[in-house]
Amino acid sequence: MPLFDGVTPEAILERVLSRMGTDLQTREGSYAYDQAAPLSFEIWRVLMTLDELIEAFYVNENSGPYLDAHARLFAMSRREGAKAAAKMNFQGRDGTVVPAGSLFYAAGTMEFRLAADATLKDGTAEGWLLASDIGAAYNVPAGTIDQIGHTIPGLEKFTNEEAQGGADPESDKDLFERLDEKRKRPPTSGNEAHYREWALSVNGVGAVRVTPLWRGPGTVKVLIAGFDRCPVDEAIVGDCAKYIQTRRPVGADVTVASAVAVEVDVSAQVVLTPTASLSAVEAAFASKLDAYLASAAFEELTVYVNRVGALLMDIDGVVDYDGLALNGSEENLALGEDGVPVRGRVELV
């Protein structure tokens, strides 16, 4: 609850007028009222400012710019995100030049620019496209950058490989969690917390698991995932590995790898209330399942049947269920050392 919850300019004005100790009129429009009302409003503004200072001194994910200022006290800054890059293969007439800066598009609106001139030789050429804006959404699949900004005579065909390296700016929630972890687990001398801090400083990395002595003395494994607790692409893995190499203690043998997605297919026979819709129940259950799997990633190595069943029973309209299976088995699902769970097929009948 805010410190000055319930305090209003009107309440302050009433208290001021009651303490005047005068026989003068204090009703609205009177001289005393007109003198006290503006002051009461300004006092209220000061109190509201003091209330905001609580967010500045005791920062949380809702502290706005104060969160960034507090992070700087710990030599931390918000990750700004990164632009995706994609290799483009061109085909056409020999000698055709695709000039640097040429615009290409995926899904009609996602813009990419050619980094350098590409000259066709023996009917082909290669070039690199850089997304015009930052964001993970620009990590588009191969073959999806299928439009060009203007016609280039002699260019007959172009096809992109998978775009990688795009990352969203760090959210207030993620920055606060990283700051809070640094306060609670001070990194020092290449300890486990130090490796977590280094990995989480890289654009696109949202979750980390560090395994000391992974393959004997001096070895460390750093397993990373995105903000959505899903695997990251090779570009982000490479960026993370390079950064840690500049920070690690001398002699440490560090391996950086992406988590591996383990699809979780869920099937069950459900008993519904007469008014419940099976499609609506499936959609609501899928949403709850996504949240559970994201919370389990990097925290647990097993997806538990009973927990999934509890999610199903929590859906409005579900009376009972039978035959609940994860990937075709009614047993708990082991994820493996590097696995993170992601939702696969959901089949309720």
Buried (B, 14 or more C-beta within 10 A) or exposed (E): EEEBEEBEBEEBBBEBBEEEEEEEEBEEEEEBBEEBBEEBBEBBEEBEEEBEEBBBEEBBBEBEEBBBEBBEEEEBEBBEBBBBBBBBBBBBEEEBBBEEEBBBBBEEEBBBBBBEEBEBEEEEBEBBBBBBEBBBBBBBEEEBBBBBBEEBEEBEEBBBBBBBBBBBBBBBEBBBBBBEBBEEBEBEEBBBBBBBBBBBBBBBBBBBBBBBEBEEEEBBBBBBBBBBBBBBBEBBBBBBBEBBEEBBEEEBEBBBBBBBBBEBBBBBEBEBEEEBEEEEBBEBBBEBBBEBBBEBBBEEBBBBBEBBBEBBEEBEBBEEBEEBBBBEEEEBBEBEEBBBBBBBEBEBE
